[in-house]
Amino acid sequence: MIVNHEEFRTYVQSRGAALLRVANQLTGNPSDAEDLLQTALARTYLAWDRIRDRSSLDGYVRRAMVNINISWWRRRKLEEYPSEELPDVPVQQDARHRYDELEQALDRLPARQRTAIVLRYYEDMTEPEIARTLGISVGTVKSSVSRGMAKLRGDLLVPDARKRVN
């Protein structure tokens, strides 16, 4: 791969501000926009020698930013849940208490289930990555996460659920 470093640097210096404005419009957040533009420019740099039409560079970078932003958006976890009724009490009122409950519930899980859940949901690792890290099969990872989550949803996080239903 032969890249004309000076040509790329000149392009970034001349078009960087305009591309950053586009990135800011895509993300709505200045720091996310900088990350988005940097990632798109890194991909453009890697493809620099394959881009024959230099007049289409802006379009190439914009398309890369859109694709990257969509990819990032899909990975984000849903933080707001739609509801037909608004709660009377703000949900975040005792967030620290709920966090502590979750930590305690995780501590009560068997080690393999706890580790698999933490790697999957706290570290955002894929099942194959977890399997390699723990030296177990992907199927064991899946069953460990599934069983651990079932325990968390059941007795561990809502210990009095059966009493409330009756």
Sequence and secondary structure as in RCSB ss.txt:
>XXXX:A:sequence
MIVNHEEFRTYVQSRGAALLRVANQLTGNPSDAEDLLQTALARTYLAWDRIRDRSSLDGYVRRAMVNINISWWRR
RKLEEYPSEELPDVPVQQDARHRYDELEQALDRLPARQRTAIVLRYYEDMTEPEIARTLGISVGTVKSSVSRGMA
KLRGDLLVPDARKRVN
>XXXX:A:secstr
    HHHHHHHHHHHHHHHHHHHHHHHSSHHHHHHHHHHHHHHHHHHGGG   GGGHHHHHHHHHHHHHHHHHHH
S       SS  SS GGGGHHHHHHHHHHHHHTS HHHHHHHIIIIIS   HHHHHHHHTS HHHHHHHHHHHHH
HIIIIIT TTHHHHH 
